[in-house]
Amino acid sequence: MPYANNATRILVVEPNPVFRMGLQSFLAAEENFAVCAAVGSVDQAIEVLHRQPVDVVLYGMEEAAPNRTTAAGLARLFRQRHGYRVVVLSQSEQPGAAEAFLGSGVSAYLPKDVSGEHLVSVVRGVSGDHELVFIVTSRLGIASIVRPRELGLSSREREIILLVAEALSNAEIASRLRITIGTVKRHLRNIFVKLSAVSRIDAVNKARAAGMLPVPA
């Protein structure tokens, strides 16, 4: 599909069909915006990225913070990258979510109830200057970003990240430490927030870089 030479080419990735159609219609009506496609999954997004160039990927999330599935989805998008920027639209907010998303390499983190005017401004901003990063979050979210770095891992969290580094599953960690799998998951969520990690591997790498884990021989 031909677009104006100066048009910002946008790919919308949003699982909710009603919200997806709304975003597509709104952005397509904006001057110098061209919506290449509006799809419901990362698999469909990658198909589009293989067919045509894109400037901005608008990635709608149903989750409040990165989990294993969303982290894997972002990683797949970044593996396909050919100069496009990723803007995350999050359903709700958890402390540390903005920091974790931005740490994964996205260019903007916005709530889904952001104003249309602000969304347009951010899309123009990230497409025009690849060094810019945009955050729209509450005071609680900002506090989690700027909180003092002395907030480290507890002794139990250090035990768990060490076992994660040994490639143990949640069930194996629970058995080793004689705690429930639910408790392991709770500690892992806290670890991810504190380290701004988006996956188990990311958490291990950041804990190792911070001197919390031994460097492998």
Contacts in CASP RR format, 6 or more apart in sequence:
PFRMAT RR
TARGET T0000
AUTHOR 0000-0000-0000
METHOD contacts of the structure
MODEL  1
MPYANNATRILVVEPNPVFRMGLQSFLAAEENFAVCAAVGSVDQAIEVLH
RQPVDVVLYGMEEAAPNRTTAAGLARLFRQRHGYRVVVLSQSEQPGAAEA
FLGSGVSAYLPKDVSGEHLVSVVRGVSGDHELVFIVTSRLGIASIVRPRE
LGLSSREREIILLVAEALSNAEIASRLRITIGTVKRHLRNIFVKLSAVSR
IDAVNKARAAGMLPVPA
1 34 0 8 1.000
1 36 0 8 1.000
1 52 0 8 1.000
3 9 0 8 1.000
3 34 0 8 1.000
4 32 0 8 1.000
4 34 0 8 1.000
6 32 0 8 1.000
7 32 0 8 1.000
7 33 0 8 1.000
7 34 0 8 1.000
8 32 0 8 1.000
8 33 0 8 1.000
8 34 0 8 1.000
8 55 0 8 1.000
8 56 0 8 1.000
8 123 0 8 1.000
8 124 0 8 1.000
8 127 0 8 1.000
9 34 0 8 1.000
9 36 0 8 1.000
9 52 0 8 1.000
9 53 0 8 1.000
9 54 0 8 1.000
9 55 0 8 1.000
9 56 0 8 1.000
10 27 0 8 1.000
10 33 0 8 1.000
10 34 0 8 1.000
10 35 0 8 1.000
10 36 0 8 1.000
10 54 0 8 1.000
10 55 0 8 1.000
10 56 0 8 1.000
10 57 0 8 1.000
10 58 0 8 1.000
10 123 0 8 1.000
11 35 0 8 1.000
11 36 0 8 1.000
11 37 0 8 1.000
11 38 0 8 1.000
11 39 0 8 1.000
11 45 0 8 1.000
11 48 0 8 1.000
11 49 0 8 1.000
11 54 0 8 1.000
11 56 0 8 1.000
11 57 0 8 1.000
11 58 0 8 1.000
11 84 0 8 1.000
12 20 0 8 1.000
12 23 0 8 1.000
12 24 0 8 1.000
12 27 0 8 1.000
12 35 0 8 1.000
12 37 0 8 1.000
12 38 0 8 1.000
12 39 0 8 1.000
12 58 0 8 1.000
13 39 0 8 1.000
13 40 0 8 1.000
13 41 0 8 1.000
13 42 0 8 1.000
13 44 0 8 1.000
13 45 0 8 1.000
13 57 0 8 1.000
13 58 0 8 1.000
13 59 0 8 1.000
13 60 0 8 1.000
14 20 0 8 1.000
14 23 0 8 1.000
14 38 0 8 1.000
14 39 0 8 1.000
14 40 0 8 1.000
14 58 0 8 1.000
14 59 0 8 1.000
14 60 0 8 1.000
14 89 0 8 1.000
15 40 0 8 1.000
15 41 0 8 1.000
15 60 0 8 1.000
15 62 0 8 1.000
16 62 0 8 1.000
17 40 0 8 1.000
19 112 0 8 1.000
20 38 0 8 1.000
20 39 0 8 1.000
20 40 0 8 1.000
21 38 0 8 1.000
23 38 0 8 1.000
23 58 0 8 1.000
24 35 0 8 1.000
24 38 0 8 1.000
26 116 0 8 1.000
27 33 0 8 1.000
27 35 0 8 1.000
27 58 0 8 1.000
27 120 0 8 1.000
27 123 0 8 1.000
28 34 0 8 1.000
28 35 0 8 1.000
30 120 0 8 1.000
33 120 0 8 1.000
33 123 0 8 1.000
36 48 0 8 1.000
36 52 0 8 1.000
36 54 0 8 1.000
37 44 0 8 1.000
37 45 0 8 1.000
37 48 0 8 1.000
39 45 0 8 1.000
39 47 0 8 1.000
39 48 0 8 1.000
42 73 0 8 1.000
42 76 0 8 1.000
42 77 0 8 1.000
45 57 0 8 1.000
45 77 0 8 1.000
46 76 0 8 1.000
46 77 0 8 1.000
46 80 0 8 1.000
48 54 0 8 1.000
49 77 0 8 1.000
49 80 0 8 1.000
49 82 0 8 1.000
49 84 0 8 1.000
50 80 0 8 1.000
53 82 0 8 1.000
53 84 0 8 1.000
54 84 0 8 1.000
55 83 0 8 1.000
55 84 0 8 1.000
55 85 0 8 1.000
55 127 0 8 1.000
56 84 0 8 1.000
56 85 0 8 1.000
56 86 0 8 1.000
56 87 0 8 1.000
56 123 0 8 1.000
56 126 0 8 1.000
56 127 0 8 1.000
57 77 0 8 1.000
57 84 0 8 1.000
57 85 0 8 1.000
57 86 0 8 1.000
57 87 0 8 1.000
58 87 0 8 1.000
58 89 0 8 1.000
58 123 0 8 1.000
59 74 0 8 1.000
59 77 0 8 1.000
59 86 0 8 1.000
59 87 0 8 1.000
59 88 0 8 1.000
59 89 0 8 1.000
59 106 0 8 1.000
60 88 0 8 1.000
60 89 0 8 1.000
60 90 0 8 1.000
60 91 0 8 1.000
60 112 0 8 1.000
61 70 0 8 1.000
61 88 0 8 1.000
61 89 0 8 1.000
61 90 0 8 1.000
61 91 0 8 1.000
62 91 0 8 1.000
63 69 0 8 1.000
63 70 0 8 1.000
63 90 0 8 1.000
63 91 0 8 1.000
64 90 0 8 1.000
64 91 0 8 1.000
64 92 0 8 1.000
64 93 0 8 1.000
64 94 0 8 1.000
64 97 0 8 1.000
65 90 0 8 1.000
65 94 0 8 1.000
65 96 0 8 1.000
65 97 0 8 1.000
65 100 0 8 1.000
65 101 0 8 1.000
65 192 0 8 1.000
65 193 0 8 1.000
66 74 0 8 1.000
66 97 0 8 1.000
66 100 0 8 1.000
66 101 0 8 1.000
66 104 0 8 1.000
66 192 0 8 1.000
66 198 0 8 1.000
66 199 0 8 1.000
68 199 0 8 1.000
68 200 0 8 1.000
70 198 0 8 1.000
71 104 0 8 1.000
71 198 0 8 1.000
71 199 0 8 1.000
71 202 0 8 1.000
72 199 0 8 1.000
74 86 0 8 1.000
74 104 0 8 1.000
74 105 0 8 1.000
74 106 0 8 1.000
74 198 0 8 1.000
75 104 0 8 1.000
75 199 0 8 1.000
77 86 0 8 1.000
78 86 0 8 1.000
78 104 0 8 1.000
78 105 0 8 1.000
83 130 0 8 1.000
85 106 0 8 1.000
85 107 0 8 1.000
85 108 0 8 1.000
85 126 0 8 1.000
85 127 0 8 1.000
85 130 0 8 1.000
86 105 0 8 1.000
86 106 0 8 1.000
86 107 0 8 1.000
86 108 0 8 1.000
87 106 0 8 1.000
87 107 0 8 1.000
87 108 0 8 1.000
87 110 0 8 1.000
87 122 0 8 1.000
87 123 0 8 1.000
87 126 0 8 1.000
87 134 0 8 1.000
88 101 0 8 1.000
88 106 0 8 1.000
88 108 0 8 1.000
88 109 0 8 1.000
88 110 0 8 1.000
89 110 0 8 1.000
89 111 0 8 1.000
89 112 0 8 1.000
89 114 0 8 1.000
90 97 0 8 1.000
90 101 0 8 1.000
90 109 0 8 1.000
90 110 0 8 1.000
90 111 0 8 1.000
90 112 0 8 1.000
91 111 0 8 1.000
91 112 0 8 1.000
92 111 0 8 1.000
93 111 0 8 1.000
93 137 0 8 1.000
93 138 0 8 1.000
93 140 0 8 1.000
93 141 0 8 1.000
94 193 0 8 1.000
95 140 0 8 1.000
95 141 0 8 1.000
95 143 0 8 1.000
95 144 0 8 1.000
95 193 0 8 1.000
96 141 0 8 1.000
96 144 0 8 1.000
96 145 0 8 1.000
96 193 0 8 1.000
96 196 0 8 1.000
97 109 0 8 1.000
97 137 0 8 1.000
97 141 0 8 1.000
98 109 0 8 1.000
98 135 0 8 1.000
98 137 0 8 1.000
98 141 0 8 1.000
98 142 0 8 1.000
98 144 0 8 1.000
98 145 0 8 1.000
99 144 0 8 1.000
99 145 0 8 1.000
99 196 0 8 1.000
100 192 0 8 1.000
100 193 0 8 1.000
100 196 0 8 1.000
100 197 0 8 1.000
100 198 0 8 1.000
101 109 0 8 1.000
101 198 0 8 1.000
102 109 0 8 1.000
102 133 0 8 1.000
102 135 0 8 1.000
103 196 0 8 1.000
103 198 0 8 1.000
104 198 0 8 1.000
104 202 0 8 1.000
107 126 0 8 1.000
107 130 0 8 1.000
107 132 0 8 1.000
107 133 0 8 1.000
107 134 0 8 1.000
108 122 0 8 1.000
108 126 0 8 1.000
108 133 0 8 1.000
108 134 0 8 1.000
108 135 0 8 1.000
109 134 0 8 1.000
109 135 0 8 1.000
109 136 0 8 1.000
109 137 0 8 1.000
110 118 0 8 1.000
110 119 0 8 1.000
110 122 0 8 1.000
110 134 0 8 1.000
110 135 0 8 1.000
110 136 0 8 1.000
111 136 0 8 1.000
111 137 0 8 1.000
114 122 0 8 1.000
114 136 0 8 1.000
118 136 0 8 1.000
122 134 0 8 1.000
122 136 0 8 1.000
125 132 0 8 1.000
125 134 0 8 1.000
126 132 0 8 1.000
126 134 0 8 1.000
135 142 0 8 1.000
135 145 0 8 1.000
137 145 0 8 1.000
144 193 0 8 1.000
151 194 0 8 1.000
152 194 0 8 1.000
153 161 0 8 1.000
153 191 0 8 1.000
153 194 0 8 1.000
153 195 0 8 1.000
153 207 0 8 1.000
153 212 0 8 1.000
156 177 0 8 1.000
156 187 0 8 1.000
157 187 0 8 1.000
157 190 0 8 1.000
157 191 0 8 1.000
157 194 0 8 1.000
158 212 0 8 1.000
159 177 0 8 1.000
160 173 0 8 1.000
160 177 0 8 1.000
160 184 0 8 1.000
160 187 0 8 1.000
160 188 0 8 1.000
160 191 0 8 1.000
161 191 0 8 1.000
161 203 0 8 1.000
161 204 0 8 1.000
161 207 0 8 1.000
161 212 0 8 1.000
161 213 0 8 1.000
162 213 0 8 1.000
163 172 0 8 1.000
163 173 0 8 1.000
163 176 0 8 1.000
163 177 0 8 1.000
164 173 0 8 1.000
164 188 0 8 1.000
164 200 0 8 1.000
164 203 0 8 1.000
164 204 0 8 1.000
165 204 0 8 1.000
165 207 0 8 1.000
165 208 0 8 1.000
165 213 0 8 1.000
168 176 0 8 1.000
170 181 0 8 1.000
170 182 0 8 1.000
170 184 0 8 1.000
170 185 0 8 1.000
170 188 0 8 1.000
171 181 0 8 1.000
173 184 0 8 1.000
174 180 0 8 1.000
174 181 0 8 1.000
174 182 0 8 1.000
174 183 0 8 1.000
174 184 0 8 1.000
177 184 0 8 1.000
188 200 0 8 1.000
188 203 0 8 1.000
191 197 0 8 1.000
191 203 0 8 1.000
191 207 0 8 1.000
192 198 0 8 1.000
192 203 0 8 1.000
195 202 0 8 1.000
195 203 0 8 1.000
195 206 0 8 1.000
195 207 0 8 1.000
195 210 0 8 1.000
196 206 0 8 1.000
197 203 0 8 1.000
197 206 0 8 1.000
204 213 0 8 1.000
207 213 0 8 1.000
208 214 0 8 1.000
208 215 0 8 1.000
END
